[in-house]
Amino acid sequence: MATSAIELHESRGASDSAGKVTASRRFAIWDDAAELTTPAQVRATFGTTAGSTVIPQVGDLFPEETDIYCISYSIKRQPQSRGVWEVDFSYENTEVGPLQPAQSGYVQFSFDWAAEFRDVWRTSPGLEFPEEGDATPTSYCFGTSIDVAGEPMSVLRYFTTLELTETVLMNTLDARINLIMLARGTRNSVVFRNGAVGSVLYKGAKASRIGIDKVQITHSFAQDNWYHLVQYPAVGSDGRVFLDGALPTQHAASVFWKQPFPTQADFNQLSENF
């Protein structure tokens, strides 16, 4: 196939609106030896050189620019011509990644760094956590007592919520659903998104169809430096907290850790896109 192409330089244009720069280029593309009859044949020429004309593709820079990239194109056949096609390339001052949101394998993310008040009996300095948050019935908290005669105090706890949204093919959904259901309510068995082992909780996912054969799945995770552990004081048969010291400085005598989410899983197995 002997492809020919010329750029219609008069079509070049650019505009700047509140810092958003857009630009455009138009090309005429044809093949004298074997007529181009479909847009797919025209797309196959993108990124190639026809004679002395370099045909752009999505992701290429606008000539003599440093941050204006090709983001899309449109193809149409010139009427009453022998296989001549016009291609308009649109540019914008944003770097284009290898995948677009509607393409399978695309992943988007969001983080939420938050602080919440939680009731505790012990805090730092001196607070000790069981390895990877795997508490046993004798996992003692140590730390500094801050309760008042067995009544806990509220302190700020710091959490990070992470959402990963991926675009996947519909025919893979059933297998993914099975992995999601098995992993819900578990903590990470390996480091995940810089979260230490045992500190990230998988909350589950939600899915929605975005095309005939495409689905978007949003996975939710919560990271906690305290490994999602809960404190509880030792109590007597009457339900009262065992206390140490004398009034007015009495504190809970013994405080232990409880792990509400004892099971771990490798979250990297949830998707090949992670």
C-alpha positions in Angstrom: 0.0 0.0 0.0 1.5 3.3 -1.1 -0.2 5.8 1.2 0.0 9.5 0.4 -0.9 12.3 2.8 -0.7 16.1 2.9 -1.4 18.5 5.8 -3.9 21.2 5.0 -1.8 23.9 6.8 -4.6 26.5 6.6 -6.6 24.3 9.0 -4.1 24.7 11.8 -5.6 26.7 14.6 -5.1 27.3 18.3 -7.0 29.0 21.1 -6.5 29.7 24.8 -9.4 30.0 27.2 -8.6 30.5 30.9 -5.4 28.5 30.6 -7.0 25.7 28.5 -5.2 25.5 25.1 -6.8 23.7 22.2 -5.5 23.3 18.7 -6.3 21.4 15.5 -4.7 20.0 12.3 -6.3 18.6 9.2 -4.9 16.0 6.8 -5.9 14.5 3.5 -5.0 10.8 3.2 -5.3 8.5 0.2 -3.8 5.6 -1.6 -3.4 5.6 -5.4 -2.5 1.9 -5.5 -5.3 0.5 -3.4 -8.2 2.7 -2.5 -8.9 3.3 1.2 -12.5 2.3 1.7 -12.9 2.2 5.5 -12.0 4.4 8.5 -10.1 1.4 9.9 -7.7 1.5 6.9 -7.2 5.3 7.5 -6.5 4.7 11.2 -3.8 2.2 10.2 -1.8 5.1 8.7 -1.7 7.0 12.0 1.8 7.3 13.3 3.4 6.5 10.0 5.2 8.7 7.4 3.7 9.1 3.9 6.3 10.5 1.7 7.6 13.5 3.7 4.4 13.9 5.7 4.3 12.5 9.3 0.7 11.5 10.1 0.0 12.1 13.8 -1.6 9.8 16.3 -3.3 10.3 19.7 -0.6 11.3 22.3 1.6 13.1 19.8 2.7 16.7 20.5 1.5 19.6 18.4 4.4 20.9 16.2 6.8 23.1 18.1 4.8 22.8 21.4 5.9 21.1 24.7 2.6 20.3 26.4 -0.2 20.3 23.8 -1.1 16.7 22.9 -3.4 15.1 20.4 -6.4 13.8 22.3 -8.9 12.8 19.6 -9.6 12.6 15.9 -12.4 12.5 13.4 -12.4 10.8 10.0 -14.6 11.5 7.0 -14.4 10.7 3.3 -14.4 13.6 0.8 -17.4 13.4 -1.4 -16.9 12.8 -5.1 -13.3 11.7 -4.6 -11.4 8.5 -5.3 -10.7 7.4 -1.8 -9.5 10.7 -0.3 -10.2 11.0 3.4 -10.0 14.0 5.7 -8.8 13.5 9.2 -9.1 16.2 11.8 -6.8 15.9 14.8 -7.7 17.7 18.0 -5.1 18.8 20.6 -5.2 20.0 24.2 -2.7 21.0 26.8 -3.0 17.8 28.8 -0.8 14.8 28.6 -2.6 11.8 27.3 -2.1 8.4 29.0 -2.0 5.1 27.1 -5.7 4.4 27.9 -8.9 6.4 27.8 -11.7 6.1 30.5 -13.9 4.0 28.2 -11.1 1.6 27.3 -10.7 -1.8 29.0 -7.9 -1.6 31.5 -8.2 2.1 32.3 -7.9 2.8 36.1 -8.8 6.0 37.9 -8.3 6.7 41.6 -9.3 9.0 44.4 -7.9 9.5 47.9 -9.6 10.9 51.0 -7.4 11.7 54.0 -9.7 12.1 57.0 -9.7 12.3 60.7 -12.5 10.9 62.9 -13.1 10.8 66.7 -13.0 7.4 68.3 -13.4 6.3 71.9 -10.2 4.8 73.4 -8.8 3.9 76.8 -5.1 4.0 75.9 -3.0 6.2 73.5 0.6 7.1 72.7 3.2 7.3 73.9 3.9 3.6 74.5 1.0 2.2 72.6 1.9 -1.2 71.1 0.1 -3.0 68.2 0.2 -6.7 67.5 2.2 -7.6 64.4 0.1 -6.9 61.3 -2.9 -6.1 63.5 -3.4 -9.8 64.2 -4.7 -9.5 67.8 -5.0 -12.5 70.2 -7.1 -12.6 73.4 -4.0 -11.5 75.3 -2.9 -8.6 73.0 -2.3 -5.9 75.6 -2.4 -2.3 74.5 0.1 -0.8 76.9 0.3 3.0 76.1 -0.8 5.9 78.2 -4.1 5.8 80.1 -6.5 8.6 79.1 -9.8 7.1 80.3 -11.6 8.6 83.4 -12.5 5.9 85.9 -13.0 3.4 83.1 -14.9 5.8 80.8 -13.1 6.2 77.4 -12.1 9.5 75.9 -12.5 10.5 72.2 -9.3 11.0 70.3 -8.6 11.8 66.6 -7.9 8.7 64.5 -6.5 9.1 61.0 -7.8 7.2 58.0 -7.3 7.1 54.3 -10.0 6.1 51.9 -8.9 4.9 48.5 -11.2 4.3 45.5 -9.9 2.6 42.4 -12.2 2.6 39.4 -11.4 0.3 36.5 -13.0 -0.3 33.1 -13.3 -4.0 32.3 -14.9 -6.2 29.7 -18.4 -7.5 30.4 -17.4 -11.1 29.8 -15.0 -11.0 32.7 -17.5 -9.7 35.3 -18.6 -13.0 36.7 -15.1 -14.0 37.7 -14.4 -10.6 39.2 -17.6 -10.7 41.2 -16.4 -14.0 42.8 -13.1 -12.4 43.8 -14.8 -9.3 45.2 -17.2 -11.3 47.4 -14.4 -13.4 48.8 -12.2 -10.4 49.6 -14.9 -8.2 51.2 -14.1 -7.4 54.9 -10.5 -8.6 54.7 -7.2 -6.8 55.3 -4.2 -6.8 53.0 -1.8 -9.7 53.3 0.8 -7.8 51.3 1.7 -4.1 51.0 -1.0 -2.4 49.0 -0.8 1.2 47.7 1.9 1.9 50.4 -0.4 0.6 53.1 1.5 -1.7 55.6 0.4 -5.3 55.7 -2.8 -5.6 57.7 -3.6 -1.9 57.7 -5.8 -1.7 54.6 -9.4 -3.0 54.7 -11.3 -3.9 51.5 -14.8 -2.5 51.9 -16.2 -3.9 48.7 -17.1 -2.6 45.2 -19.9 -1.3 43.0 -20.3 -1.8 39.3 -22.2 -0.1 36.5 -22.4 -0.9 32.8 -21.0 1.9 30.5 -21.3 0.3 27.1 -22.4 -2.8 25.3 -19.3 -4.7 26.4 -17.8 -2.5 29.1 -18.3 -2.3 32.9 -16.9 0.2 35.4 -16.0 -1.3 38.8 -15.2 1.0 41.8 -13.3 -0.7 44.6 -13.2 0.9 48.0 -10.4 0.5 50.6 -9.8 2.1 54.0 -6.3 2.4 55.5 -5.8 2.8 59.2 -2.4 3.1 61.0 -4.0 1.3 64.0 -4.8 -1.7 61.7 -8.5 -1.3 62.3 -8.0 -2.6 65.9 -10.6 -1.8 68.6 -9.7 -1.4 72.3 -11.7 -2.9 75.1 -11.1 -2.9 78.9 -11.1 -5.9 81.2 -14.4 -6.1 83.1 -15.8 -8.1 86.0 -18.8 -10.5 86.2 -20.9 -7.5 87.0 -19.9 -5.7 83.8 -17.8 -3.0 85.6 -14.4 -2.1 84.3 -11.5 -3.2 86.6 -9.8 0.0 87.8 -6.4 0.9 89.0 -5.4 3.8 91.3 -7.5 5.9 93.6 -10.0 8.6 92.9 -9.9 11.0 91.2 -7.2 9.5 89.0 -8.5 6.0 88.5 -8.0 4.3 85.1 -8.9 1.0 83.5 -6.6 -1.6 84.9 -6.1 -3.6 81.7 -7.0 -2.7 78.1 -6.7 -5.2 75.2 -6.9 -5.2 71.4 -9.7 -6.8 69.4 -9.4 -7.3 65.6 -12.9 -7.2 64.0 -11.4 -8.2 60.6 -9.1 -11.2 61.2 -8.9 -12.5 57.7 -6.3 -11.3 55.2 -6.2 -11.4 51.4 -3.9 -10.3 48.6 -5.7 -7.3 47.0 -3.5 -7.3 44.0 -5.4 -10.5 42.9 -8.7 -8.5 42.7 -7.7 -7.2 39.2 -4.9 -7.4 36.7 -5.2 -3.6 36.4 -3.9 -3.0 40.0 
